[in-house]
């Protein structure tokens, strides 16, 4: 089996590549950096420049599935210009792939695309599964709506489409966790706001496994990429402090302070989404990290 991965050199993409290789899956990947091109027996790079609608169509030779991880980071200040970059990095890339498949008459069976739980409205009480049709009125809600709509257009080409709505990814060397633990390490850690907001997290290894499992097992539709047991922001902060053996002596950080620091992006810290993982489990997927403390111990211990 050969899959094409977009975003293969990013945090999650690298882990997906690792897991593909463990299972004997060949990887083609697209990169905007010619210095990142590699030609190994099971790992072959192809250049693209979505801003110029440029792509090496040979990236699709022999490919049966696409794992779509491309997208500009949302962890950078949301200016009007950067908001446009965030959306177009997800929608224009999907369009370019679709145009390439159509122009060169490739037969792709499956696309498994990243998405995000930020589509769900912030709530301390709701428990969201994939049947929930509510859309957050935040910028993240807009991003995910346009992103998923762009990915759904693969269906017109006879491609089966699955979208994995990713929660808070816990990883040792990137993503949110190093930023969460940095103040804790220096003894100035604290929960945000009330600390009651839900954090639907997932260990990076489980997330990568879920993408590979989805492409191998013909997933279709929406799936939540979160571990089975979400926690509150306060629980997450306390668990990290406990594993790092650091005290939490400061009061919780007020919302208005982070709004001043981060602007509109502060919702990443204060929005609350309690999200259900059962659909993926019912398809036979098994999580290695079901509870937060063992996941943090694995990454920080």
C-alpha positions, -999 to +999 in steps of 0.1 A: +000+000+000+012+035-008-003+066+008+004+103+000+008+124+031+005+162+031+020+179+061+043+149+065+072+169+080+050+185+107+046+173+143+018+148+137+028+140+101+062+128+112+046+104+137+022+092+110+051+085+087+068+064+114+037+043+120+031+038+083+067+024+079+062+002+109+032-014+091+049-017+058+031+012+041+050+032+015+049+070+019+048+097-007+048+132+007+044+167-005+066+196+006+070+232-002+107+230+006+130+215-020+156+209+007+132+184+024+129+162-007+140+127-001+140+095-023+142+064-002+126+030-010+096+037+013+097+075+016+096+097-015+092+134-015+075+156-042+075+194-045+044+215-045+036+252-042-001+256-035+001+294-037+011+291-074-011+260-081+021+241-087+024+204-079+044+173-091+015+151-101+037+120-099+032+122-062-001+103-069+015+075-089+006+042-073-012+059-044-045+044-031-050+067-001-042+103+009-037+114+045-042+152+045-025+170+074-016+203+057-025+236+073-009+267+087-005+267+125-034+282+145-009+290+173+001+323+158-016+356+164-048+359+144-044+391+124-068+395+095-040+386+070-030+355+090-066+343+093-067+342+055-035+321+055-050+297+080-081+291+059-065+291+025-037+267+036-065+242+042-089+249+013-066+258-016-045+227-010-075+204-011-086+220-043-052+216-059-052+179-050-087+175-064-078+193-097-046+171-100-066+139-095-092+150-121-067+163-147-045+132-147-074+107-141-059+091-109-080+065-091-077+074-054-098+053-031-096+071+002-089+105+018-084+108+055-082+145+064-074+163+096-101+186+111-106+200+145-129+198+175-129+236+175-160+233+153-181+224+184-196+253+203-179+260+236-199+244+265-192+232+300-222+208+299-225+194+264-209+161+254-202+162+217-203+132+194-201+132+156-239+136+151-238+171+166-244+196+139-238+228+160-210+250+147-191+274+170-195+311+160-158+316+167-131+319+140-123+282+146-158+273+138-154+291+105-121+275+097-134+239+103-166+245+083-147+257+053-119+231+057-144+202+059-164+216+030-133+217+008-123+181+018-159+169+010-153+179-026-131+148-030-164+128-030-173+141-064-143+123-077-155+090-064-132+091-033-142+079+001-137+108+026-131+106+064-124+137+086-108+133+120-116+162+143-084+165+164-084+176+200-055+189+222-025+169+210-001+159+237+035+155+224+069+158+239+086+180+214+059+202+200+022+213+201+006+226+232+022+205+260+057+222+261+038+256+263+016+243+291+044+229+312+069+258+307+054+281+334+048+250+357+085+241+355+094+276+367+068+275+395+044+300+380+019+275+365-018+280+370-051+270+354-069+294+331-101+312+340-124+289+361-103+259+352-135+240+345-133+242+307-131+207+292-099+197+274-104+168+250-068+156+246-051+128+227-015+114+229+003+119+196+010+082+191-027+074+194-036+102+170-011+090+144-023+054+148-059+066+143-051+082+109-033+050+098-061+028+110-086+050+093-069+047+059-065+010+063-101+003+074-121+025+050-133+051+075-160+074+060-176+105+076-166+124+107-146+109+136-134+126+168-097+123+173-097+125+211-089+101+240-119+085+258-115+105+290-114+143+286-104+164+317-108+199+329-081+225+324-075+225+361-071+187+362-046+189+333-026+216+350-025+197+383-016+164+367+013+180+348+025+198+380+023+165+399+044+146+374+070+174+372+069+177+410+063+214+410+039+233+432+009+253+419+008+284+442-006+311+419-043+319+415-060+310+382-051+333+353-081+356+344-095+355+309-091+393+304-053+390+310-049+364+282-072+383+259-048+413+263-018+390+256-032+368+228-061+388+213-088+366+197-065+336+199-072+334+237-102+312+230-077+283+225-072+284+263-107+291+274-131+274+250-146+241+264-153+211+243-161+177+259-159+153+230-167+116+226-143+090+211-168+061+209-173+061+171-136+053+164-137+026+192-168+011+177-148+007+144-123-014+163-097+013+171-080+008+204-063+037+224-030+030+241-034+061+263-070+062+277-063+083+308-044+115+311-019+107+338-003+077+320-001+098+289+017+126+307+039+102+325+049+087+291+058+121+277+072+139+308+082+112+332 
